[in-house]
Amino acid sequence: MAIDHARMGLKRPESLDKQLAIQEDIRAMRKAITFGQRDSSLINQCLRVAEHAGLNSEETMVLLAYESLCMLEEVYARELERAMLDIRSGFFVKKPPDQL
C-alpha cells in the first residue's frame, strides 16, 4: 500500500485521563475502533476480512490486534534499518561474526 493511499483514523487521546478511561472500558475501545474504521485503511481492511470470514467480535478483535502488531513490527524493523544506515544518527550495531 502506498503512503499516499493510507488513511490514519485511530488517534490516541492526548490527555492521560482520557487514555486511562478508554483503556478501562472495553466498550469504549471497541467504539473507538469502530469509529476509526472510517479513516483507517488498516481497521477497514481487517473488519472487511473478518466479516467475510464470518468471525465473531472476539475473533475480529484478535485479527485486528494481530495485523496491527505485525505491521508495527515491520515499521520498527524498517526504522531500525534506516537508523543503522544513517551515519549521522550515531546508531551503530555490531553484527555477530557469523553474520559478516
C-alpha positions, 0 to 999 in steps of 0.5 A: 500500500502506498503512503499516499493511499493510507488513511490514519483514523485511530488517534490516541487521546492526548490527555492521560485521563482520557487514555486511562478511561478508554483503556478501562472500558472495553466498550469504549475501545471497541467504539473507538475502533469502530469509529476509526474504521472510517479513516483507517485503511488498516481497521477497514481492511481487517473488519472487511476480512473478518466479516467475510470470514464470518468471525465473531467480535472476539475473533475480529478483535484478535485479527485486528490486534494481530495485523496491527502488531505485525505491521508495527513490527515491520515499521520498527524493523524498517526504522531500525534499518534506516537508523543503522544506515544513517551515519549521522544518527550515531546508531551503530550495531555490531553484527555477530561474526557469523553474520559478516 
